[in-house]
Amino acid sequence: MSSKKILPGREASVIASHIGQLTWRGIGIFIILFSALLTGAVLLNNSTRFLEKNLVLVDKEPLFLPIYLSGVVLSIFIGLLASMRVARELDKGTLELLFYGPVESRQYLSGVAIGYMGIGLASVLVILFWAKLSEMLLNLAPDAKLFGLLLSVFLMICAFLALSLLIAILGGKARNAIAYFVLAVFLLLSFQIGDSLLSTLLLGGSATATDALSLVRKILYSVNEVLRWLSPFQITFEAAQNLNHGAITKYLIGNILLIAETLILMTFAILRLAGKGVRGER
Amino acid sequence: MKRSFLFLLLLLIALSGAVPGYAQNTEERSFVYATNHYTGNGYASALIPPSVDEVFLLSGSPSIIAAKETNLYYWPITNEYKADWESLNLNASGELQIYQGSNLISSVPQSKYTLQYDGNDPAGTYRLFLNEEAETAYQQYLDRRKQYRDDLNQYHQLINAFTILYQDALKKVSEGLLSPDQLPQAPIAPPDLTLFSSEILLGYPVDLPVGDYRMQFRLPDGEVQPGSVKKLKVFEALRVGTGYKVADLERWNQTEDSFSTTETIYCLDGHTYFLRPFSQTEYNQRYFVRMNNPQDKLSREDRQIWVSSKAISSADLQIKSTANTYSAPVEGYYVRQILGTKLGYEIVPSRETEQGPTFEAVRFVADQGRAYSIELTDASGGVLPGSARQIRCTQTSRSPWLYVLSSLPLIIGLAIYLARRAKVQTHKPIEG
């Protein structure tokens, strides 16, 4: 197989560049960035409020959770943008026109992915800038691990982007793609948040006393045992925790998992699009 | 006849409704394991009912596994199986066999043992004695207990004699026959017996390196006791460290715990804090919790738990700030309640009072800058492991600016959008 067949090629870079230009010219990405940073600001402000009332706060890294959640918000919006773009093009039939020309499904999807990954990277750099300014503003302890966390957040955006593209290809029509996308986000986040809440907030009383949430707890725990290897949000959350605890090997494994997931999901999406074609089973 | 029958029937029904309800559940004679296990700070006991299939032990010191027959019952209030030791407590005869994979690595015979500790410092003095040593140690304990009783008895006799003498002497003082400094001195009480000991007990001492094992109980006839096969996990501490309980002067009994060196203690400028250092050890949450409570259902293998062992009362805190470096000792502080109806207290060094300390801590005032590095050193100047922390004085008043920072992308985006719109409007297409 020649390298031309493997690499996305010039067509992909043209698509990526086009996506980048279109996105940065619109107001949408700025609103997304604002939403992500606002989420972070609310969480960080929550910590400072607690400090004011409690007079002392012990925290490993008060910026970790705000940055992580900002990353989740970004992932969802960027994934939605990418998913809608592909689904709309499939819906309108513009992709059919494109594929009659020199562009193949592999080049098209790679171009879209690279374009939105570029937007993700730029957004992560904006979060870094925001985090550093917040650090100075509030006199928080500077921590080099922040860069590690942002790397994981970027990989999370990439992995969720790949999942969103696969959803768009599987959904075919825009409305199907939206429904699948919302369902995926809901399932991934609800199991993760539910498990986190139940395993920390509701741990009280005797460990053997009757537990009203016993079955829910067991289900959430079991599902999360699977999701911790599959969900980009969960993998990134655990990578961040490992980074915080200084478990660098586990942190790196988390990042490798995110890269592998991105590649696998992208490959599935490309193969699926090539297999069913643009008219396909819509 | 019919009436009287009906009356009797009604009476029976009424009486059956008035029978008191018992929460006593049925007992079942069962084979169980019971542990007297090493916890890192001492020894604790636990019951392993048949419903539990894995036993957890901490490496580093021997633990005791006892094989017993008892009456088990289910206690619905806590959802636990409990043993009615009073009705049946038989030590099973045989040997405890421990396998690693399919290899039998140890056949442990039954041993006598006793556990002893000093009540003044249980964590530092817990000792497990086995076989002859156990008998010797227990005998020594009995001798000391007897000696203490004798001393106490003698002391009471002396006190009685002293009371009579003292009354006489007081009378003579009032009559001017004796001066007050000639009053008799009270006898000195014997020191308390702080040594505690269990009786001589029977069990199977297990001291294995970290690993996964399987254990079973083989009866004297060569058969394996039904229900005795269990998984056995021997684990170790993940790390040792130094923790701090941090409290502001204004909320002295509301402490925040700092367990790890990666944590930062955030405080407020100009406030006074008390840092109470303590030794601690980190374990896997499931292993440690299930060792102490084998029927626990909530602990997780993917979590860790810090277990504090004892307060550090003799050390110096080295404080490095942007302005200077200084040292502050751990010392006792006494919380003195202010008299009156209004609530209030003051915290003073206990050496300035006649009272014992309420707590031992380092007093730290956040007035030497905005960032500090701290670590504890012992008497020889060595740094205590895991005692380094950062302290930062946070500028909480600036937190509303976070929202301004977050709005920057929106402001920039709007500026770009409006500039583009203005540009498009100025480049109107030429008509005709």
Interface residues (C-beta under 8 A of the other chain):
Chain A: W24 R25 G26 I27 I29 F30 I31 L33 F34 L37 L38 G40 A41 L44 N45 T48 R49 L51 E52 N54 L55 V56 L57 V58 D59 K60 E61 P62 V126 W130 L133 S134 L137 L138 N139 L140 A141 S199 L203 S206 A207 T208 A209 T210 D211 S214 R217 Y221 N244 H245 G246
Chain B: I77 T78 N79 E80 V246 A247 D248 E250 R251 Q254 E256 D257 S258 S260 T262 E263 T264 I265 Y266 C267 L268 H271 Y273 V289 N293 Q295 D296 K297 L298 S299 R300 R303 Q304 R370 A371 Q390 R392 C393 T394 Q395 T396 R398 S399 P400 W401 L402 Y403 L405 S406 S407 L408 P409 L410 I412 G413 L414 I416 Y417 R420
